[in-house]
Amino acid sequence: MNLDFFFNFDLLRNDKIDLDFSDQRRALSDGYNNKFLTETDFMAVVPRDFTTADKVTTSDLADLPCIIVAGPTQEAEEEAYYRDVLGIQSPFIATSTGDEAQLMIASNQGYLIANSRTISLINQEVTKVVALYNGDALLHQKYYTYWKKDNSGYYIEEFADLLKEQFEK
């Protein structure tokens, strides 16, 4: 979950930083160089007894609250992203920490969306991790680094290449 995306984008747009990286939240802009870094699958972290299957759909989860980890200023943006981009149909519950979210899942209060790169942070002794689909499509999360086209140069491009190499490891 990228809680600083909109703040960092404003910093980039206002020339306070030269380069940023984030998950893709909207269409890529022609005013920026956008370098693909990696792609990861979305997973649903559900209560242990929620399903015996190894995958669920957003429809399967519609009656269970979706727990989002976000500060008060990011809640609305996260909810909009989950609903409009990922197709989440559930009501939302916000919490400020991943630990609290896992406790809520373990006590059957909802589910969490995570990606396969960060799933190691989930305690799978008290929760279950399954692939997340919207209909027949497995949900993915793409990450890019981006910088203004009019601020491109050797150092920024080299740094972007180094960042990509790190994501490939």
N, C-alpha and C positions, 0 to 999 in steps of 0.2 A: 504494500500500500504506500503510495507516494503522497504523503500529507503536505509536502512543501512544493508541490508541482507549480501551483499558481503563483506563489510567492517568487520562486526561482525564475519563472517565465517573465514576471514583471522586472526582475533584476536584469535579465538578459535583454529584454526589450528596451530598458532604460540605460543600457550600457554600463551597468554596475558589475556585471560579470561577462566574460568572453564566451563561455561555453557551459552548457548544462547537459545533464542526461536524465531521462525520466521514462516511465512507461508511456505509451502512446494513448492519449486521452481523447484526441480529436484528429481530424484530417491534418496531414503534414502540410506545412506552409511553404509556398514557393519563395518566400523572402528569407528562408534559412537553408543552410546546408543541413541535411538530415542523414545521419549515418546510422544504419541499423546495427545494433549491438547483439541482441539475443532475443529469443522467443521462449516462453515457458507456458506450460499448461496451467489452467486454473483448477484448483481442487476445492472441494467442500469439506470442511471439518464439521462433522456431525456427532450427535450423541452416539455412544457405542451400540446401542440397541435400535437405532433408527432404521437401519437397512442391513440386509445381508449381501446386497449387490456391491460391485466394485465401482459403480458409477451411479450418479443421480442427475436428474434434469432440473432446470429452474422450476418447472411445473411440479415436480415431486416435492419441492421445498416450499411451495407457495404458502402453505398454512403455518410454516415454522418461521419465527422471526429471524431475520438476517442481522447478525451482530457486526457492526462496523467499529473499527478502532480509529477514532478521530477526535480531535479537539473540537470544542464548541464552534469555532469559526470554520471548520472544514466539514462538518456534518452534512450540510445541505449539498455541497459539491460532491461528496462521496456518494450520497444517496442518489443524486441525479446520474452520476456515472454508472452506478450499479444498475439502476432501473433502465436508463435510456440506452446504454452501450452494451451491458451484459445481459439485459433482459430479466433481471431479478423481479419477481412478482410479490415477494414477501413483504410484510411490514418490517420496519427497521428498529433496532435498538442500538444506541451508541454507548461505547465505553472508551475510556482513555488509555487502557493498557491491554496488551495481548494476554497477560496472565488472567486478568478479570474475564476476558472473553472466553478463555478456556474453562474457567470455573463455571461460567454460565452454560457452556455447551455440555459439560459433564453433568450438570444438574437439569438437563433437558429444557433449557430456556431458549435455545436457538442454535444457529449454525454460523460459521465463519467462512469467508472465502479467502483462500491463500493461494500462492502459486507454488509450483513444484520446486523452485529454487530456494524457497524459504520454509518448506514444510518440515525441515529438520528442527525448527524451533517449536514445533507442536508436540505436546506430550501425548503420544498415541497409546499410552496405557489407559487413559481415561476418556479418550475421544477416538473417532474413526475417521480416516482420510479416504475420500473417494473422488474419482474424476468428476468434473462438473461439465454438463452439457446444456446447451440451449436447443431443445429439440434433438436433432440428430448430429448437431455440430459441437465438437469439443471446444470449449472456450479457451482462448489463448491470450497471453499478454505479451506484447512486443515492447522492447526497450530501444530507444534511440538516444544518440547524443546529437546535439544541434547547436548551431551558432549562426550569427547573421552572415549573409552572403557578402555584405560589404565589409566584413571584419575577418575575412578568411586570410590565411597566411600559413607559412611553414610551421610555426610552433603550434598553432591551434590544430592544424591538420595532423601533425605528428602526435599530439596529445590524444586526439580522437582515435588514431590508429592504435596507440598504446592501450587506450581504454577498451577498444574492441578486442585486442589480444587477451586482456584480463578476463573478459566475459567468455571468451572461447575456452578458457582453462577449466 
